[in-house]
């Protein structure tokens, strides 16, 4: 018996909701943008094989790989030993702002949970994903693992009953995402932000996020775009992402509705409700933002499915 799980790329923060809002991504061309993990039986111990375009960027010592560590973590919570053969197909670059580590963690833990006949329910497994992801980034935050696992656009609640809840997304929006080809450490990018914010900034953050959620339920796209602003992270991170500010200005001139940083960068996202505009924006980004043979871009919708079993 073996099981393979695909876990989609995700945007943390979605600009307006630092650590509290995340969305899963699905390229409109039907391609799968995310990692896959396969779990199969082995005689003893844990072994790991690597595949995928970005596999050569990972530690070659299996014990340093987060998928291997996920298996140890899962078995410890299960309080049992088992022989496991793991395969990670690494399709997302590390440090990209597309939830690369979350994709591997979610795919691994969901595959393990499926393989062992679902010993953990959805909320329990999600909390394990957040706990393990927190070991990597330095703090527990669910804005990548939650949408990656559950799909859609997820608002973090972190109540005793529920980690998160889905909010309505705008089906007419195209999300152009562009990874320029460089890696940025999430921990370093978090470190650029101040420990404290002034009162007006925190009021603005609460106002914009609550207004965005309100607009999502009303399906008021104009209001949602108006308040989709990042007052917490982008002012401190934009300067660390080469050509980001120029790209944001150029995309506005092309007619994109708004542009922001995906997660902690360097990937950016830009929104439009016009596919022709999205195509022009993608072409500009391919020519001016992305390093040839190092980065990539996709025109996406929100992935409603989240992680799933694949062949």
N, C-alpha and C positions, 0 to 999 in steps of 0.2 A: 504493500500500500504506500502511496505517496500523495501529497497534496501540494498544489502550487497556488500562491496568492499573488495577485497584482495589486499594488497600492499606488494611487495616483499622486502626482505632484500637487503641492498646495501652496497657497499664498497665506502667510501669517500676517496679522495686523489688518490687511486690506486697507492700509492707509489710515483710516479713521479710528480703528479699534485696537490700539496697541495691546498685545497679549490677550485680547478679549474677542477677537473676530478672526475667522479664518475661512478659506474657501478652497475646495478641490477643483482641479483643472482638467478639462477634456478637450484636446485639439479637435477642431471641426473636421479635419481630414480623416478622422477615425483612428489615427495612430495612438498608441498607448504611451503616455508620458509619465513614467514612474518605474519603480523597481519591482522585481518579482523574486519571491523566495519559495523554494521547493524543500519540503521535509520528507524524508524517506527513512526506512529502517536501516540500521547498521548493527553489526554483531556486538560492538561495544564502543564506548566513548563517543565523542562528537567530532565529526570531520566536516570541513567546509571547502567547497569548490566555488571558484569565481568565474563569472562570465559577464558579457555586456560591454558596451563601448567605454565605460568609465572604470572598469575593473582595475586597470593598471594604475589608477590613482589611489587605490586603497592599500592599507598595510598588507604585506604578503604573508606575515605571520598570522595564522588563523585566529589565535587567541587575542590578537589586538583588534579583530574585526567586530563591529557591534552586533552583527547577526549571530556570530559564535557566542558572544557575551549574552545576547538575548536568550539563547538556548539554555545557558547556565542559569540565568536569572529565572527563566520560566520553570525549569526543573526544580530549582530551589524552592519556589513558591508552591510547586506541586508536591514537594518533599519526596522525590523519587529519582532514581537513576534510570537511564535508558540509552541505548545505542542509537545515534542519529546521524544521518547523512544530510547535510544542508547544502543547497546551491543558491547563491545570490547572483541574480542577473542585474548588474548595476547600470541603470539607464539614466540616472540623474547625477550631475556633477556635485561634488562635495563643496560646501560653502557657497552655494549659488543663490540662496534666497528662495528656493523652490521646495523647501521641506525635504531635502535629500536624506538627512538622517532619519527624519520621521517616516519617510517612505520605507526605508529598510527596516526600521523598528516595527512599524505597523504590519508590514508584510510578514516579518518573521514571527511576531507574537500571534498574529491571527492564524498563520499556517500551523504553528505549534498547537494552538488551541483546537483547530480543526482536526489535526492529526491525533490528538489525545481525546477526541469525542467531546469537545466543548466543556471542560471542567469549570471554566469561568464564564459568567454571563456577560452581556455586552458592556454594562457599566463597570463591572469588575475588571474586564480586560482593558477597557479604556483607561482606567486608573493605573493599571500596570504599565501601559504604554507611556502615559504622562510621567510616571515615576522614573522609568528607564530613560526617557528623553531628557528629563531633568538632570540626570547624571552627566549627560553629554554637554548640555548648554549651560549648566551651572544653576538653573532654577527650573522648577516645575511650571510649565505653561503648556496649555493644550491647543493653542491656536493652529498648530500644524497637524498634530496627531489626530485631533477630533475630526476635522473635515476629511483628512486622508482616509481614516477608518470608516466614517459614517457617510461621507459625501455631502454635497450641498454647501451652503454657507452656514457656519455654525457660530452661535454666540455663546461664549463661555459663562456658565453660571457658577460652577464649583460649589453647589449646595450638597448637603448630605444625600439628597435624593438623586441629583442629576449633575453630571459634569457640564453638560452643554445642551442646547436646544437649537434645532434648525430654524432659520428665519427665511422668509420668501426671498428669492433672488429675482433679478430682472431678466426674463427669458430673451428679451430683445437685445441685450448687450453682448457685444463681442469684446473679449479681453485679449488684447495683444500683449504677449509676454516675450521679453527679449533678455537672454542671458549673454553678456558680452564676452565671456570666455576667461574671466579671472575669478579667483576664489577669495572670499572674505570670511574671516572667522566670526561666527555669531557672538562668541564671548567678547571679542575685541569690539565689535560694533555696538554691543550693549554697553560696553565700558565707555563709549564716547558720550553717552547720555548723562546728564547730571543726576546726582542722588536725589535732589529735590527740585520741584518746579514752583514758580510763583503762582499766586492765587488765580490770576486772570487766565493763565495757561491751563490750569486744571479745570476751571469753569468752562473754558472753550472746549476742552477735550470731552467733558461730560455732555455739553450741549450738542456738539457735532455727532458724537456716537449715538446719543438717544434720538436725535433727529433723523439719523440715517436708519436706525431700526424702525422708527415710526414711519418713515417714507417707504421702507421695504414692505411693511404691512399694508400701507395705503396704495402701494404700487405707483407712487409718485416719483417717477424717474428724474424729473427736473429738480425736485427738492433733494433727492438722494445725491445727485451729482454736485449740487451747490454746497452740501455739507461734507462731502467726501474729502476731508482735509486732514493732514497729519501734522498736529502741532507739537507732538511729543518727540518723535524720533527723527523725522526727515530734516528738521533744521540742523541737527548735529551730525547726520550721516551723509547728507547729499554731497558734501565737499570731499568725502572719502571715496566716492564712486566716480571714476573717471568718465567724463562726458555726460554724466547724468543730467546736469542742469541745462546743458545745450540741447540734449534730446528732449527734455520736457518742454522747452520753449518751441522747438521745431515741431513737435507733435501737436501742440496747441495751434500752430499756424496751419497745419494740415487738416485741422478740423476735429481732432480727437477731443472728447468731452472733459477728460481729466487724466492725469498721469501720477503714479506714485511708485514707491519702492516696495517690491515684494519681499516680505519678511525683513531681514536685515540687509538685503542687497547681495550682489550687485544687479540681480534681475530687476527690471522694471515692469510694471503693468500699465496699460493705457486702455481706456474704455471708449467705445463708440457704439451707436446703434445702426451704423451704415457699413455694410460689408465692403463697399468700394473704398471708403475711407480707411477701413482696417487694412485692406491690401496695400494701399499707398503708404500707410504708417509702417507696416511690416517691411516694405521695400526700403524705406528710408533707414530704418533701424539696421537692416542687413548691410546697408552700404556705409553707415556712419557710426553705429554704436557697437556693432559686433565685430570681434576680431576674426578674420577669415580662418576657417578650419578649427576654431577654438570654441566659438559660441553658437547659439541657435536662437530661432524665434518661432513662435506658434501663434496662430489665431485660435482662441479657445472660447468655449462656453463653460459654465459651471458644471462640474461632474456630479450628477445627482446620485450616482451609484456608490461611490466610494470604493473601498477595497472589496475584492471579490475573487472567488475561485476561478481559475482559468486552466486551460489544457496545457 
